[in-house]
Amino acid sequence: MAQKPTLPKGTRDFGPKQMLRRNYILDTIKSVFKKYGFMPIETPAMENLSTLTGKYGDEGDQLLFRILNSGDFLSKASEEDLQSGSAILRSKISEKGLKYDLTVPFARYVVANQHEVTFPFKRYQIQPVWRADRPQKGRYREFYQCDADVIGTNSLICEAELMVMVHEIFGALKFSEYKIALSSRKILEGIAEIMNATPQFAQLVVILDKLDKIGEEKVLEELEKIGLNSNALSTLKSLLHFQGDNDSKLAQLKSAFVSSQIGLEGIKDIEEVLDHADSLGLVDHNLEFDLTLARGLSYYTGVIYEVKPTSISMGTIAAGGRYDNLTEVFGLSGVSGVGISFGIDRIYDTLNELDLFATDQLETTQVLLTNFDDDAQKHALNILFKLRANDISSEIYPDHSKLKKQLNYADKKQIPYVVLIGSQEIEAGRYTLKNMEKGSQQELSVDELINFLKDKA
């Protein structure tokens, strides 16, 4: 009995329709990255676990896909290791892992190539990443990230430009129903400070990051479990209910942060980013200061942001922030960076759910040449050569077949034009061009055919 073909959970195949739409998204993102001066790089699918671990927090480390050592992977493990549990055993049988994101490998790349790159270094990277997460809507174990980062400058102009890039990319994709939430890790440190919860800062960030998922009441319950008292929880609750526009919320937060220098620094950073964004033409209601924004990854140190659709239920579709110390763990200190990552899979699902893909994105072939017999085939191949020489996307039906079958093929492939090449057309030197959408026909010479199709491309 033949084995039923299956996929690992959290992974997907992409057929021609999906790939054409994905490429449309990727090409749109890439064009904006290039426009803003970013250069492409790639890093390997796998990294040493020493590179990956300790950069994403405890929860992130648990989601790493580890690769068993090649050959006898148990060769370095003793009987004692086998009895010691998975934590000890893992380090003996696995030294590499699939990359969890593109930012940590980028930091490793910068340090390894610090004498070749030009600082500030603006790079973009579009590659798959892997996370051993529980698959659900909008969450996959293998997915693409599209990252743009600037490393080697502290300028908050970079943050503002990334916000403008979000606006430009989604504008090009005809998608406007989203919100950019903006905050700072310094503001989170300020919140922890006025709550007298600085020792629990890492846990506080992880729990606050769940606010959208589990709600305010559950967040407060979890914070109580890690030892925060009623005064601390009351302080946080009042902060969560700040209302008004960006300026109003920042003003209210300034009053709350009179005793927190780090918190006030975070507010100053947000105000500067908003001012730069305004100078860059981003007068946009989609950009909103959100003091509850946490971003769970532990390497963020400054401004943070994430983008979510507002009209459908979907997770974060783009996110990022400032990181000051990421290259330091690889031996290069004093190099600050900031970046953003676009989740191609969630963007695809969002555009698909909102029916924002145009039908012409599925066109790969502009014209099909018919094939009725040996003479017509030879003649069609000669015309095909001339069409392609003029950069017209074209193909010939490969087999001798009846017209109905060939037209059906063009219809299913959404090829807009078909050239009918029969004995009469060959003799006259004029060929019938059929418009598949309208059903209309016209007779054209080869030169006229080329000019017509070039105008329609």
KOLRO-761513 format. One record per residue (C-alpha): x negated, y negated, z; residue in three letters. Coordinates in steps of 0.001 Angstrom, whole numbers. Last residue first. Layout:
<rs>
+---------+---------+---------+---------+
!       x !       y !       z ! residuo !
+---------+---------+---------+---------+
!       X !       Y !       Z !     ALA !
...
+---------+---------+---------+---------+
</rs>
This chain:
<rs>
+---------+---------+---------+---------+
!       x !       y !       z ! residuo !
+---------+---------+---------+---------+
!   -2621 !  -44333 !  -21090 !     ALA !
!     240 !  -45638 !  -23257 !     LYS !
!   -1926 !  -47955 !  -25378 !     ASP !
!   -4479 !  -45149 !  -25874 !     LYS !
!   -1638 !  -42834 !  -26932 !     LEU !
!    -420 !  -45204 !  -29660 !     PHE !
!   -3921 !  -45956 !  -30966 !     ASN !
!   -4793 !  -42262 !  -31212 !     ILE !
!   -1524 !  -41373 !  -32947 !     LEU !
!   -1961 !  -44245 !  -35404 !     GLU !
!   -5437 !  -42951 !  -36268 !     ASP !
!   -4143 !  -39380 !  -36635 !     VAL !
!   -1239 !  -40556 !  -38816 !     SER !
!    2149 !  -40990 !  -37162 !     LEU !
!    5712 !  -39709 !  -37521 !     GLU !
!    8172 !  -40593 !  -34763 !     GLN !
!   10398 !  -38646 !  -32354 !     GLN !
!   12823 !  -39445 !  -29527 !     SER !
!   13723 !  -36929 !  -26807 !     GLY !
!   13575 !  -39697 !  -24181 !     LYS !
!   11479 !  -37886 !  -21553 !     GLU !
!    9592 !  -35536 !  -23860 !     MET !
!    8630 !  -38213 !  -26412 !     ASN !
!    7885 !  -36171 !  -29540 !     LYS !
!    5103 !  -37170 !  -31940 !     LEU !
!    5601 !  -35690 !  -35409 !     THR !
!    2397 !  -35689 !  -37430 !     TYR !
!    1448 !  -37410 !  -40663 !     ARG !
!   -1185 !  -36001 !  -43007 !     GLY !
!    1577 !  -35113 !  -45493 !     ALA !
!     356 !  -31538 !  -46091 !     GLU !
!    -458 !  -30916 !  -42422 !     ILE !
!    2876 !  -32336 !  -41298 !     GLU !
!    4780 !  -30113 !  -43749 !     GLN !
!    2833 !  -27008 !  -42663 !     SER !
!    3507 !  -27568 !  -38985 !     GLY !
!    1830 !  -29661 !  -36273 !     ILE !
!    4273 !  -31022 !  -33679 !     LEU !
!    2531 !  -33422 !  -31285 !     VAL !
!    4017 !  -33304 !  -27752 !     VAL !
!    4176 !  -36256 !  -25347 !     TYR !
!    4963 !  -36802 !  -21645 !     PRO !
!    3316 !  -33661 !  -20217 !     ILE !
!    5302 !  -32932 !  -17050 !     GLN !
!    3752 !  -29480 !  -16687 !     LYS !
!    7206 !  -27864 !  -16676 !     LYS !
!    8271 !  -29941 !  -19695 !     ASP !
!    5104 !  -29239 !  -21668 !     ALA !
!    5497 !  -25473 !  -21099 !     TYR !
!    9172 !  -25637 !  -22116 !     ASN !
!    8160 !  -27467 !  -25276 !     LEU !
!    5738 !  -24649 !  -26089 !     GLN !
!    8337 !  -21935 !  -25483 !     LYS !
!   10944 !  -23735 !  -27571 !     LYS !
!    8514 !  -24259 !  -30451 !     LEU !
!    7862 !  -20544 !  -30923 !     LYS !
!    4396 !  -19292 !  -30108 !     SER !
!     876 !  -18852 !  -31490 !     HIS !
!   -1239 !  -18939 !  -28320 !     ASP !
!   -3492 !  -21545 !  -26627 !     PRO !
!   -1049 !  -24505 !  -26502 !     TYR !
!   -3482 !  -27306 !  -27259 !     ILE !
!   -4622 !  -29880 !  -24726 !     GLU !
!   -4959 !  -33639 !  -24292 !     SER !
!   -6203 !  -36342 !  -21950 !     SER !
!   -7133 !  -39135 !  -24332 !     ILE !
!  -10731 !  -40266 !  -23851 !     ASP !
!  -11163 !  -41255 !  -27536 !     ASN !
!  -13417 !  -38268 !  -28232 !     ALA !
!  -10671 !  -36241 !  -26538 !     ARG !
!   -8185 !  -37263 !  -29221 !     LEU !
!  -10648 !  -36610 !  -32059 !     LYS !
!  -11463 !  -33080 !  -30822 !     PHE !
!   -7761 !  -32301 !  -30405 !     LEU !
!   -7129 !  -33381 !  -34007 !     ILE !
!   -9688 !  -30806 !  -35217 !     ASN !
!   -8218 !  -28163 !  -32914 !     LEU !
!   -4747 !  -28919 !  -34274 !     ALA !
!   -5838 !  -28239 !  -37869 !     HIS !
!   -7329 !  -24874 !  -36926 !     LYS !
!   -4195 !  -23993 !  -34924 !     GLN !
!   -1845 !  -25030 !  -37747 !     ALA !
!   -3689 !  -22766 !  -40176 !     ASP !
!   -3784 !  -19812 !  -37740 !     ASP !
!    -100 !  -20048 !  -36742 !     ASP !
!    2377 !  -22064 !  -34625 !     PHE !
!     203 !  -23961 !  -32113 !     ASN !
!    1563 !  -27251 !  -30773 !     THR !
!    -613 !  -30101 !  -29519 !     LEU !
!     164 !  -31309 !  -25975 !     LEU !
!    -260 !  -34958 !  -24941 !     VAL !
!    -965 !  -36936 !  -21783 !     GLN !
!   -2290 !  -34098 !  -19664 !     THR !
!   -2806 !  -34578 !  -15917 !     THR !
!     536 !  -36121 !  -14993 !     GLU !
!    1576 !  -35450 !  -11408 !     LEU !
!     853 !  -39010 !  -10227 !     GLN !
!    3363 !  -40146 !  -12870 !     ASP !
!    6145 !  -38831 !  -10610 !     THR !
!    5510 !  -41490 !   -7938 !     ALA !
!    4862 !  -40336 !   -4363 !     PHE !
!    6661 !  -42420 !   -1731 !     LEU !
!    9374 !  -39905 !    -830 !     ASP !
!    9292 !  -40857 !    2882 !     LEU !
!    8583 !  -37254 !    3887 !     GLU !
!    5927 !  -36935 !    1168 !     ASN !
!    4234 !  -40204 !    2098 !     LEU !
!    4074 !  -39100 !    5749 !     THR !
!    2934 !  -35544 !    4975 !     ASP !
!     145 !  -36882 !    2756 !     TYR !
!    -900 !  -39420 !    5400 !     ILE !
!    -904 !  -36587 !    7934 !     ARG !
!   -3171 !  -34492 !    5739 !     ASP !
!   -5508 !  -37367 !    4812 !     ILE !
!   -6173 !  -38374 !    8421 !     GLY !
!   -7932 !  -41748 !    8051 !     PHE !
!  -10902 !  -42300 !   10384 !     SER !
!  -12153 !  -45685 !   11507 !     ILE !
!  -15542 !  -46886 !   12623 !     GLY !
!  -17709 !  -48898 !   14973 !     VAL !
!  -21384 !  -48627 !   15824 !     GLY !
!  -23892 !  -49929 !   18327 !     SER !
!  -27598 !  -49128 !   18160 !     VAL !
!  -29541 !  -49902 !   21353 !     GLY !
!  -30890 !  -46392 !   21793 !     SER !
!  -32101 !  -43817 !   19252 !     LEU !
!  -33013 !  -40440 !   20768 !     GLY !
!  -30139 !  -38170 !   19746 !     PHE !
!  -28147 !  -38924 !   22914 !     VAL !
!  -28747 !  -42616 !   22182 !     GLU !
!  -27012 !  -42364 !   18795 !     THR !
!  -23592 !  -42289 !   20484 !     LEU !
!  -24252 !  -45085 !   22960 !     ASN !
!  -22351 !  -48133 !   21778 !     ASP !
!  -19152 !  -46707 !   20285 !     TYR !
!  -16446 !  -49026 !   18906 !     ARG !
!  -13123 !  -47633 !   17719 !     GLY !
!  -11142 !  -45289 !   15554 !     GLY !
!   -7742 !  -44222 !   14335 !     ALA !
!   -5677 !  -43359 !   11267 !     ALA !
!   -2586 !  -41175 !   10752 !     ILE !
!   -1663 !  -40726 !   14432 !     THR !
!    1251 !  -38359 !   14928 !     GLY !
!    4468 !  -38224 !   12948 !     MET !
!    8143 !  -38709 !   13770 !     SER !
!    9422 !  -41044 !   11066 !     ILE !
!   10128 !  -44774 !   10684 !     SER !
!    7250 !  -46217 !   12730 !     THR !
!    4272 !  -44416 !   11222 !     PRO !
!    1195 !  -44444 !   13493 !     LYS !
!   -2152 !  -46246 !   13324 !     VAL !
!   -4774 !  -46177 !   16056 !     GLU !
!   -7152 !  -48672 !   17599 !     TYR !
!  -10099 !  -48975 !   19970 !     ILE !
!  -12323 !  -51930 !   20895 !     VAL !
!  -15221 !  -51022 !   23186 !     GLY !
!  -16936 !  -47936 !   24648 !     THR !
!  -15674 !  -44906 !   22691 !     TYR !
!  -17739 !  -41717 !   23199 !     TYR !
!  -15167 !  -40023 !   25449 !     SER !
!  -12590 !  -39202 !   22798 !     LEU !
!   -9134 !  -39601 !   24394 !     GLY !
!   -8015 !  -42729 !   22545 !     ARG !
!   -6419 !  -44755 !   25389 !     ALA !
!   -3770 !  -47145 !   24094 !     LEU !
!   -1741 !  -48302 !   27097 !     THR !
!   -2887 !  -51929 !   26641 !     LEU !
!   -1169 !  -52115 !   23253 !     ASP !
!   -1991 !  -55201 !   21159 !     PHE !
!      -2 !  -55031 !   17941 !     GLU !
!    -977 !  -55289 !   14277 !     LEU !
!    2026 !  -54392 !   12072 !     ASN !
!    3402 !  -57956 !   12276 !     HIS !
!     687 !  -58980 !    9847 !     ASP !
!   -1140 !  -62185 !    9140 !     VAL !
!   -4236 !  -60387 !    7900 !     LEU !
!   -5804 !  -63058 !    5703 !     GLY !
!   -9437 !  -62553 !    6665 !     LEU !
!   -9249 !  -65568 !    9002 !     SER !
!   -6332 !  -63878 !   10818 !     ASP !
!   -8358 !  -60690 !   11183 !     ALA !
!  -11225 !  -62738 !   12646 !     HIS !
!   -8875 !  -64296 !   15242 !     ASP !
!   -7342 !  -60925 !   16130 !     LEU !
!  -10825 !  -59436 !   16586 !     VAL !
!  -11863 !  -62383 !   18773 !     GLU !
!   -8768 !  -62092 !   20981 !     GLU !
!   -9349 !  -58355 !   21376 !     ILE !
!  -12980 !  -58924 !   22401 !     ASP !
!  -12005 !  -61607 !   24949 !     LYS !
!   -9430 !  -59211 !   26461 !     ILE !
!  -12106 !  -56519 !   26846 !     GLY !
!  -14471 !  -58976 !   28523 !     GLU !
!  -11672 !  -59857 !   30963 !     LEU !
!  -11337 !  -56180 !   31870 !     GLY !
!  -15074 !  -55863 !   32461 !     ILE !
!  -14993 !  -58886 !   34777 !     GLN !
!  -12138 !  -57504 !   36871 !     SER !
!  -10945 !  -59678 !   39781 !     SER !
!   -8748 !  -62052 !   37745 !     VAL !
!   -7590 !  -59070 !   35664 !     PHE !
!   -3839 !  -59244 !   36397 !     ALA !
!   -3673 !  -62881 !   35293 !     SER !
!   -5604 !  -62054 !   32135 !     LYS !
!   -3147 !  -59207 !   31474 !     LEU !
!    -204 !  -61595 !   31409 !     GLN !
!   -2050 !  -63811 !   28909 !     ALA !
!   -2920 !  -60799 !   26721 !     LEU !
!     739 !  -59726 !   26717 !     LYS !
!    1893 !  -63219 !   25703 !     SER !
!    -699 !  -63620 !   22950 !     ASP !
!     155 !  -60208 !   21436 !     ASN !
!    3919 !  -60803 !   21459 !     ASP !
!    6186 !  -60188 !   24430 !     GLY !
!    6542 !  -57663 !   27247 !     GLN !
!    4351 !  -56183 !   30005 !     PHE !
!    6063 !  -53044 !   31351 !     HIS !
!    3055 !  -50729 !   31400 !     LEU !
!    1134 !  -53219 !   33537 !     LEU !
!    3779 !  -53082 !   36293 !     SER !
!    3624 !  -49290 !   36296 !     LYS !
!    -154 !  -49343 !   36595 !     LEU !
!     -48 !  -51487 !   39733 !     THR !
!    2685 !  -49287 !   41259 !     SER !
!     609 !  -46184 !   40531 !     LEU !
!   -2403 !  -47669 !   42286 !     ALA !
!    -310 !  -48728 !   45283 !     ASN !
!    1329 !  -45264 !   45428 !     SER !
!   -1999 !  -43457 !   45678 !     ASN !
!   -4111 !  -41859 !   42929 !     LEU !
!   -5373 !  -38403 !   43883 !     GLY !
!   -5573 !  -36404 !   40661 !     ILE !
!   -2013 !  -35113 !   41209 !     LYS !
!    -672 !  -38676 !   41482 !     GLU !
!   -2059 !  -39371 !   38016 !     LEU !
!    -178 !  -36348 !   36653 !     GLU !
!    3093 !  -37555 !   38191 !     GLU !
!    2556 !  -41083 !   36808 !     LEU !
!    2026 !  -39641 !   33320 !     VAL !
!    5154 !  -37485 !   33697 !     LYS !
!    7262 !  -40560 !   34517 !     GLU !
!    5768 !  -42677 !   31720 !     GLU !
!    6485 !  -40294 !   28849 !     GLY !
!    5117 !  -36878 !   27794 !     ILE !
!    3905 !  -37406 !   24220 !     LYS !
!    3603 !  -41182 !   23903 !     ASP !
!    1891 !  -41426 !   27311 !     LEU !
!    -531 !  -38542 !   26669 !     LYS !
!   -3555 !  -40842 !   26172 !     ASP !
!   -2860 !  -42216 !   29639 !     LEU !
!   -3714 !  -38754 !   31042 !     ILE !
!   -7064 !  -38490 !   29224 !     VAL !
!   -7962 !  -42082 !   30138 !     VAL !
!   -7140 !  -41590 !   33839 !     LEU !
!   -9193 !  -38376 !   33955 !     GLN !
!  -12290 !  -40198 !   32673 !     ALA !
!  -11666 !  -43166 !   35009 !     PHE !
!  -11180 !  -41104 !   38206 !     GLN !
!  -14111 !  -42750 !   40032 !     PRO !
!  -12856 !  -46173 !   38797 !     THR !
!   -9390 !  -45661 !   40351 !     ALA !
!   -9117 !  -48717 !   42602 !     ASN !
!   -6050 !  -49653 !   40500 !     MET !
!   -7663 !  -53031 !   39698 !     ILE !
!  -10790 !  -51194 !   38525 !     GLU !
!   -8976 !  -48492 !   36530 !     ALA !
!   -7091 !  -51207 !   34628 !     ILE !
!  -10362 !  -53034 !   33990 !     GLY !
!  -11949 !  -49835 !   32695 !     GLU !
!   -8950 !  -49459 !   30379 !     LEU !
!   -9484 !  -53034 !   29224 !     ILE !
!  -13144 !  -52218 !   28553 !     LYS !
!  -11956 !  -49226 !   26543 !     ARG !
!  -10291 !  -51753 !   24283 !     SER !
!   -6874 !  -52253 !   22657 !     SER !
!   -5156 !  -52249 !   19269 !     LEU !
!   -2077 !  -50385 !   17999 !     ALA !
!   -1677 !  -50635 !   14230 !     ILE !
!    1995 !  -49975 !   13449 !     LYS !
!    3442 !  -48333 !   10337 !     TYR !
!    6346 !  -48644 !    7906 !     GLU !
!    4520 !  -50406 !    5059 !     SER !
!    3594 !  -47646 !    2598 !     PHE !
!    3259 !  -48530 !   -1091 !     LYS !
!     -27 !  -46520 !   -1261 !     LEU !
!   -1860 !  -49719 !   -2261 !     ALA !
!    -339 !  -51449 !     775 !     GLY !
!   -1461 !  -48542 !    2924 !     PHE !
!   -5042 !  -49029 !    1776 !     ILE !
!   -4976 !  -52833 !    2026 !     GLU !
!   -3490 !  -52966 !    5531 !     HIS !
!   -5853 !  -50313 !    6846 !     VAL !
!   -8762 !  -52161 !    5214 !     MET !
!   -7703 !  -55368 !    7005 !     VAL !
!   -7910 !  -53545 !   10342 !     MET !
!  -11363 !  -52225 !    9413 !     LEU !
!  -12433 !  -55753 !    8522 !     GLU !
!  -11360 !  -56995 !   11965 !     ALA !
!  -13383 !  -54296 !   13717 !     GLU !
!  -16447 !  -55184 !   11629 !     CYS !
!  -16071 !  -58915 !   12339 !     ILE !
!  -16493 !  -57830 !   15958 !     LEU !
!  -20252 !  -58032 !   15450 !     SER !
!  -22269 !  -55624 !   17609 !     ASN !
!  -24368 !  -54401 !   14672 !     THR !
!  -26397 !  -51298 !   13767 !     GLY !
!  -23667 !  -48903 !   12646 !     ILE !
!  -20685 !  -49598 !   10409 !     VAL !
!  -18305 !  -46693 !    9887 !     ASP !
!  -15723 !  -45553 !    7313 !     ALA !
!  -14206 !  -42108 !    7706 !     ASP !
!  -11816 !  -40062 !    5582 !     CYS !
!  -10937 !  -36933 !    7517 !     GLN !
!   -9715 !  -33725 !    5963 !     TYR !
!   -7991 !  -30915 !    7823 !     PHE !
!   -8585 !  -27421 !    9140 !     GLU !
!   -6907 !  -26441 !   12393 !     ARG !
!   -3805 !  -28433 !   11559 !     TYR !
!   -1558 !  -30930 !   13338 !     ARG !
!    1149 !  -32841 !   11437 !     GLY !
!    3866 !  -30471 !   12585 !     LYS !
!    2296 !  -27812 !   14792 !     GLN !
!    -863 !  -25705 !   14991 !     PRO !
!   -2351 !  -25246 !   18496 !     ARG !
!   -5890 !  -26624 !   18286 !     ASP !
!   -9132 !  -24845 !   17424 !     ALA !
!  -10369 !  -27917 !   15543 !     ARG !
!  -12045 !  -28032 !   12135 !     TRP !
!  -13230 !  -30879 !    9906 !     VAL !
!  -12950 !  -31362 !    6139 !     PRO !
!  -14895 !  -34075 !    4287 !     GLN !
!  -14646 !  -37703 !    3147 !     ILE !
!  -17507 !  -39885 !    4386 !     GLN !
!  -17981 !  -43630 !    4204 !     TYR !
!  -21103 !  -45489 !    5245 !     ARG !
!  -22011 !  -49035 !    6213 !     LYS !
!  -25502 !  -49249 !    7745 !     PHE !
!  -26288 !  -52540 !    9468 !     PRO !
!  -29043 !  -51598 !    9035 !     PHE !
!  -30574 !  -50153 !    5848 !     THR !
!  -31146 !  -46390 !    5945 !     VAL !
!  -34500 !  -44706 !    5253 !     GLU !
!  -36342 !  -45163 !    8571 !     HIS !
!  -33323 !  -44137 !   10657 !     GLN !
!  -32802 !  -40891 !    8736 !     ASN !
!  -32641 !  -38373 !   11612 !     ALA !
!  -31081 !  -40975 !   13912 !     VAL !
!  -28485 !  -41955 !   11325 !     VAL !
!  -27661 !  -38315 !   10490 !     TYR !
!  -27057 !  -37441 !   14168 !     ARG !
!  -24730 !  -40439 !   14463 !     ALA !
!  -22920 !  -39279 !   11315 !     PHE !
!  -22599 !  -35744 !   12716 !     PRO !
!  -20931 !  -37341 !   15781 !     VAL !
!  -18582 !  -39453 !   13657 !     THR !
!  -17356 !  -36866 !   11133 !     LEU !
!  -15128 !  -34812 !   13446 !     ASP !
!  -15025 !  -31366 !   15027 !     TYR !
!  -17840 !  -29908 !   12918 !     LYS !
!  -17870 !  -26134 !   12650 !     LEU !
!  -20117 !  -24617 !   15304 !     GLY !
!  -23644 !  -23321 !   15776 !     LYS !
!  -25605 !  -21574 !   18559 !     GLU !
!  -23216 !  -18714 !   19364 !     SER !
!  -23918 !  -15411 !   21145 !     ILE !
!  -25945 !  -16577 !   24151 !     LYS !
!  -24189 !  -19913 !   24744 !     SER !
!  -20793 !  -18225 !   24586 !     ARG !
!  -21740 !  -15598 !   27179 !     LEU !
!  -22175 !  -18117 !   29980 !     ILE !
!  -18759 !  -19752 !   29512 !     ALA !
!  -17084 !  -16453 !   28544 !     SER !
!  -17620 !  -14598 !   31806 !     GLY !
!  -20599 !  -13549 !   33915 !     SER !
!  -20283 !   -9778 !   33366 !     GLN !
!  -21555 !   -9898 !   29795 !     LEU !
!  -24344 !  -12219 !   30886 !     ASP !
!  -25456 !   -9697 !   33510 !     GLU !
!  -25602 !   -6969 !   30864 !     GLU !
!  -27905 !   -9240 !   28904 !     SER !
!  -27087 !  -11392 !   25893 !     ALA !
!  -29768 !  -12408 !   23372 !     LYS !
!  -29075 !   -9471 !   21011 !     SER !
!  -25307 !   -9915 !   21220 !     LEU !
!  -25095 !  -11664 !   17838 !     PHE !
!  -26762 !   -8725 !   16093 !     ASP !
!  -27042 !  -10314 !   12667 !     GLY !
!  -25834 !  -13888 !   12396 !     SER !
!  -25002 !  -15838 !   15540 !     ASN !
!  -21251 !  -16157 !   15995 !     LEU !
!  -19820 !  -19486 !   14844 !     ILE !
!  -17981 !  -21659 !   17384 !     ARG !
!  -14818 !  -23555 !   16465 !     PHE !
!  -14722 !  -26458 !   18919 !     LEU !
!  -11397 !  -27033 !   20687 !     LEU !
!  -12694 !  -26433 !   24224 !     GLN !
!  -15365 !  -29087 !   23715 !     ASP !
!  -12637 !  -31579 !   22854 !     GLY !
!  -10783 !  -30909 !   26103 !     GLU !
!  -13960 !  -31397 !   28142 !     ASP !
!  -14835 !  -34718 !   26512 !     GLY !
!  -15660 !  -35265 !   22848 !     TYR !
!  -19446 !  -35779 !   22873 !     LYS !
!  -20555 !  -33118 !   25376 !     GLY !
!  -20898 !  -30401 !   22746 !     THR !
!  -21428 !  -31253 !   19078 !     LEU !
!  -25170 !  -31707 !   18579 !     THR !
!  -26169 !  -28909 !   21000 !     SER !
!  -23614 !  -26774 !   19165 !     LEU !
!  -25813 !  -27029 !   16085 !     ASN !
!  -23773 !  -28316 !   13177 !     GLU !
!  -21637 !  -26621 !   10556 !     MET !
!  -19796 !  -28051 !    7546 !     ALA !
!  -22985 !  -29897 !    6581 !     PRO !
!  -23130 !  -33717 !    6281 !     THR !
!  -22052 !  -35932 !    3389 !     GLU !
!  -22823 !  -39593 !    2567 !     ILE !
!  -21070 !  -42364 !     646 !     PRO !
!  -21808 !  -46132 !     835 !     MET !
!  -19429 !  -48770 !    2272 !     PHE !
!  -19425 !  -52284 !     809 !     GLY !
!  -15812 !  -53367 !    1358 !     TYR !
!  -14757 !  -52591 !   -2219 !     LYS !
!  -16330 !  -49134 !   -1920 !     LYS !
!  -14124 !  -48260 !    1062 !     PHE !
!  -11102 !  -49674 !    -790 !     VAL !
!  -11748 !  -47454 !   -3827 !     SER !
!  -12296 !  -44431 !   -1579 !     LYS !
!   -8938 !  -44857 !     138 !     ILE !
!   -7047 !  -45051 !   -3160 !     THR !
!   -9037 !  -42155 !   -4665 !     ASP !
!   -8299 !  -40035 !   -1581 !     LEU !
!   -4565 !  -40769 !   -1682 !     ILE !
!   -4288 !  -40034 !   -5428 !     TYR !
!   -6498 !  -36975 !   -4932 !     ASN !
!   -4044 !  -35695 !   -2332 !     ARG !
!   -1158 !  -36200 !   -4765 !     ARG !
!   -2951 !  -34363 !   -7553 !     LEU !
!   -3956 !  -31641 !   -5098 !     MET !
!    -388 !  -31115 !   -3853 !     GLN !
!    1024 !  -30712 !   -7357 !     LYS !
!   -1891 !  -28506 !   -8483 !     PRO !
!   -1542 !  -26117 !   -5519 !     GLY !
!   -2953 !  -26691 !   -2044 !     PHE !
!   -3397 !  -23710 !     264 !     ASP !
!   -2993 !  -24307 !    3979 !     ARG !
!   -4663 !  -23808 !    7358 !     THR !
!   -3250 !  -24015 !   10890 !     GLY !
!   -2718 !  -20290 !   11230 !     LYS !
!   -5174 !  -18243 !    9186 !     PRO !
!   -3736 !  -17471 !    5749 !     LEU !
!   -2037 !  -14287 !    4553 !     THR !
!   -2062 !  -11995 !    1494 !     PRO !
!     -32 !   -8811 !    2120 !     LYS !
!   -2301 !   -5780 !    1816 !     GLN !
!   -1378 !   -3415 !   -1000 !     ALA !
!       0 !       0 !       0 !     MET !
+---------+---------+---------+---------+
</rs>
